[in-house]
Amino acid sequence: MKIRCNREHLADRLAQAARAASTRANLQSASHVRLTVVNAETAVELAATDLEMTLRVPLDADVEHPGSVLLPAKITPELIRALTGETVELSAGEDGRVLVTAGSSSYTLYGLPVDEFPQLPEIDHEHLFETDCATFAEVVSRVKRAASRDESRPVLTGALVRFEQDRLVMAATDSYRLAVAEAPLTKAPPEALEAIIPVKAMEEVVRLAGSSTSPLSVAIGEGLVTFGIDGLWLSVRRIEGQFPNFTALRPEGIEHSITVAKDELLEVVKRVGIVVRQNTPVRAELSTGTLSLSARTADVAEGAESIPVAYDGTETIEIGFNHEFLRDGIESVPGDEVRLGLISSLRPALLESVDGTFWYVIMPIRI
C-alpha cells in the first residue's frame, strides 16, 4: 500500500476517525485506525471502532499501490499535523510497519497486521432515510445533558429517539431530571421509528456534521443505528431495554406558574451558583410579585437575588434545586422566555418553553 495526500487533510481526517478508536488496553487492535484503499486511483477510507461505535471517514488521496494498514490512533494524527510540507506519503512495510515521509522527515509507525482489526458492521443502505441535520442537532442539544453518566444503568445513558411522520421527539433522563424536546420534520421515514441511542454517539454525529447543509441519512436496524453525512458514516449499537414512560412523568396539577425572561433568570442562577459547593442546594422562593433565589455554603459564602414576576398567588412556595440541574434546564429552553411551574416543595418542578416544544422535569432537594 502506498498513497500520497495533502498533509492537513490527512491530519484532519485521522483526528475524526481516531475519536471512535478504543482506549481500552485489552483491545489493542481497536486502538488503531484502519486505512484502506477502496478505489484503485483515489478513494481511501479511514475506519475506527471501539466495538460499540464505528466511524468510517473518506480520504482524498493519490493511490500508487492498493492495500490496507493499521495506524496507531493515539499518535498518528498528532504526528501528521506536526510534519512540514504540503504533501505526505504513507507506504506499508513489513509486520504492520508504516513508513511516513514528508519533505526531509521520515518516521516509521509500528502498527499491527491488518487481519487483527475487528470486523466492522456493514452500512445498512437498504433502510436509509433522510432527515434534516440542523433539526437533529438542535434537538440533541436540548436533551443531552439530562442523560445519565452512570454506565451501570445503560438505558439512561442514551436518549429515546422517535422519528414520526411530521416531527422528531427525543427524551433523556438520569432519574433526577428529564428533558423532552421535539421539532417538526420536513423529511421523515415512511413509518414511525424509534430507538434508544447512546448520547455520546449522537454528539459525535453532530460534531462530524458541523455546519453542513447536507441531509442526514439515518437507518434504524435491529441492533444497530447508522448515520451518514457528506461521505462519513457512524454506526452504533442500539441500547437494549425499556426506556421510562416519559409522558407519564410530566407533573400534573401545576398550581403556581410564572413566565420569566430566560437570560435574566439564567444570569441570576449562575451568580448564585458561585457560592454553591458540593451538594448545597439553590433555594427558590416564589411569593407575590417576586421570585427569590439564594444559596448558602457554611464558612464559604451566601447570597440572594430577586426577580420581579407576574405572580399574584397568596401562597409562598419554597423549593430546593441542584444548581447544575437547574442551570442545565434553563439553558436548554429555546426562545427568550422560560415558564416555571411548581406544585409544592416536595414535588417535581417543570421548566418549559412558551411554545411547548421543550419541557424539563427537575426533582427537588429537601431544604
N, C-alpha and C positions, 0 to 999 in steps of 0.2 A: 504494500500500500504506500502510495506517495502522492501528496497533494500540495498545492500552493494556494494561499488565500490572503486576503487583507488581514493584517495583524489585529487591528482594532475590532473588526467584525468577528474574528475568531474568538478574541478575548470576551467580547460581549455575549456571544452565543454559548461559550463554555460556562460562563458565570450563570447564565439562565439555566442550563441543563444541570449544573452541579448542585443546584438547590434541591433537586429531588434525590440526590445520591444519599446512601445510608451513612450514618455516622457511628453505627454500632461496630465494635471491634470484631464481633463474630460473623460479620457479613463483609469480608474483605473484598470480594469481587463486586459487591454492590456499592462499594465506596469509590467506584470508578465511573467515568463517562465513556460509553462506547461510541467510537467514531466509525461509521460505516459508509462506504461508497455505494449509493443505491442507483447511480446512473454512471455509465462509463465515461462521461465527459465532465459533468458539472455538479450533479446532485449528490450531496453528502448529508447524512443525518447524524446528529448527536443524540444519545439517549442515556437516561439515568433512571434508577429506581431504588426505592427503599423497601420494596415488596408490597407496600401499601399504595404508594403513588408512583406513577411512571410518567416521565416527561420526554417527549420527542421534539427536537428542535432542528429546523433546516439550516444548512450552512452552504453558502455560495463559495465554490472553490474550483480551481482548475485541477483536474484529475490526470495524473500521469500513469499511475498503476492502481487498479481497484483493490479492495480488501477491507479489513477491519482491524482496529486496535483498541486497547483499553487504556485510558488516560487517568491517572490519579486525580480525583475530583478536588482534593484539598489544595494542591499546589499548582496544577496546570493553568487555571485561569490567571492566577497571580503572576506566574512566570511569563506567560504570553503577553500580558499587559505591560510588564516591566521591560520587555525587549525593545530595541530601537529598530527603526526602519519601517517601511510601509508594508512589506510582504514577509510572510513566514512560511517555511516549508516543514512539513511533517512526513517522515518516512519510517516504515516499520522495519525493525531489526529482528534479531533472534530472541527467543524466550520472552516475548512480550515487551521488549525494549522499543522505545520510540525515539528517533533522533529528531531534535528540533533545531532548526537553523534559521537565523535572521541576521543579515549583514555579516559581521565578523563573529557573531555569537553562535555557540554550538552547545547544546545541552542534550543529555540522554535521560529520558524518563523510564523508570523501571516499572512497567505496567505488569499485567497478568495475561496469560493466554486467553484469547477471546472466547474459547469454548467454556470458560468458567463463569462467564457473565450469565445472570439469571435470564430465563426465558421471559420475554415480555408479552403482555396481552395484546391481542390484535385490536385494531381500531374498528369499532362497530359502525361501519359505514351504512349498513342496511337500515338502522333505526335512527339515523341522524335527523334532527330538525333544527331550524334556525330560529334564533330569538335575538332581541336587541341587547347588545353587550352593555351599553350605558345603563339600561334599566336593571340588568342583573347586578352590575357593580354597585348601583345605588342601594338596592335592597340588601345586598350583603353588608354594606357599610352600616346599615341601620340595626342589624341584629347580631353581628359577630361578637360584640363584647359581652353579650349575655350568655354565650356558650361556656360550658364548664371546661376547666383545665385539668380536671381530675380524671386520669386515664382509667381508674378503676370503675368508672361509670361511662363506658364508651358512647352510649346513646346520647348522653348530654354533651359530649364534645363535638357533636355535629349539629347541623340545623336541618329541620324538616323543610324540604323544598318542594313546592307544589306548583306545577305548571298547569294552569287551567286554560279554557278556551280564550279568555279575554284578559287574564291577569296572572301575575306571578305572586305567590304568597310564600313567605319564609317565617319560621319561628325558631327561636333558640332560648334555652333556659339552663341555668345551673342549679335550679331549685330554690334559689334565693331571689332571683328576678327572672322575668320573662319578657322577651321582646318579640313583637309580631309586626311585620311590615308587608305591605302589598303595593303593587304598581300595575297599571294597565299594560297589556302586551299588544304590539302591532303584529308580531309574529309568534305563533304558538304551535305546539304539536297537534296532530289531528284528533287526539283524545287526551284527557287529563292524565298526567303522570306525576308521581311523587317519589321521593327517596330521602333517606337521612344521609346527608353528605358531610364529611369532615370539614369543619370551618377552615382549617388550615389549608386544605386543597382549594377551596373557593377563593380564599385570599390570594393564593398563588395564581389562580386563573385571572383574577382582577389585576394583579401585578403584571402578569405577562401581557395582558391586553393593553395596558397603559391607556393612551388616548386614542386608540384605534377606532375608526368609524365602521369597521367591518362587522358583519353579523357574527354572533357567537353560535357555533354549532354544538349541539348537545345530543347525547344518546344515553338513555337510562335503560340499562340491561338488567339481567337477573342479579348479578353480583357486582356489577361494575358500572360506573358513570364516566362518560368520556366527554371532554370539552375540546373544542378546536377553534383557533382563530389565527388568521394570517400564516397558515402553514405549521403552527405549533399545536401539538396535541398533548393533553394531560388526561390520564386515566387514573381513577382512584376507586378503591374498593368501597362499596356501599356499607354503611354501618347497619348491622342487623339488630333488630329489637323493636320494641314498641315505644314510640315517642309519646309523651304525655298529651292528653286531650287538651290542647291549649285554649280552645274556645271556652271550655268549662272552668278555666282558671281566671277568666276575666271577672273582676269584682262586680257584684250586682248590688243595687241599693245604695248607690253613691248619694250621700245626703249633703255633702259640703263640697262645692266645686268652684274653682276660680280659674280665670284665664289671665296669664301674665306675659309680659314681653320676654321672650326666650333669652336674649342676650343679657338683659338686666338680671334675671334670676340666675343665670349661669355664672356671671361675674361675682355675685354675692356668694354663691355656693363655693366657688374657687377661693375667695378670700377667707371665708370662714374655715374652709378646709385646711388652711395653712397651720392652724393651731391643733389640728386633729393628729393624734398619734395612735398607732395600733388599732384597737377596737373602740376608740372613742366615737360615740355617735354624734351626728349632727341633729340638733333638736329643732323641729319646726313647730311653730305655734300660729294657728290661724284664728284670728279674732276679728271683731267688727272693723272692717276697713284696713286691716294690716296682716301681712304675713311676715313673721319674725323668724330668723334663722340664727342659731347660736351653737357654740361648741366650747367645751372646757376640758383641758388636759391638766391634771394636777401637777403643780410645780413647774409647768411649762408656760401656759398662756390660756386666756379665754377671750372670747369676742362675740359680738352680736350685731346684727344688722336687720333693718326692717324695710319692707317694700309696701307701698300703698296698693291695695287691691279692692276690687269691687265685690265685697262680701258683706252682707248685712245680716248674717246669721247671729242669733243670740247666744249660741253655744260656742265656747272656746275649745279648740281641738289641739292637743299636744301629741306629737309623734316623733319617734327617733328613727333615723336612717343611717345606713352605712354610707359614708361620704363618697366613696368611689362609685358605688352603685347608683347613687342619686345623680352624681355628675355625669356618668355614662348615659343615663336615661335622658337627661335634659339635652346633652349634646347630640343624641341620636334623633331627636324630634325634628322633622322637616318643617320649614316655614319660620315665620317671625314670632309666633306665639306658641305657648305651651299651656295645656289645660291640666290642672291638678285636681284629682278627685279623692276625697277622704271619707272614710266611714267612721272609724274610731282609732284610738291609739294602738289597738291590738290587731287591727285588720289590715290586709294589704292595701297599699295606695295605688292609684292609677295615674300615670302620665300619658298624655296622648296629644296627637296633632289635631289642630282645629278641623282639618279636612277628613279625619278619620282613617288615614292610610297607615298610621303607625300608632301602636299602643304598647305600654311598658308597665308591667306589674312589678312592684318592689315590696318585699316583706319588711315589716317594721322591726326595730330593735327596742327592747324594753328600756325605758328611761326612768 
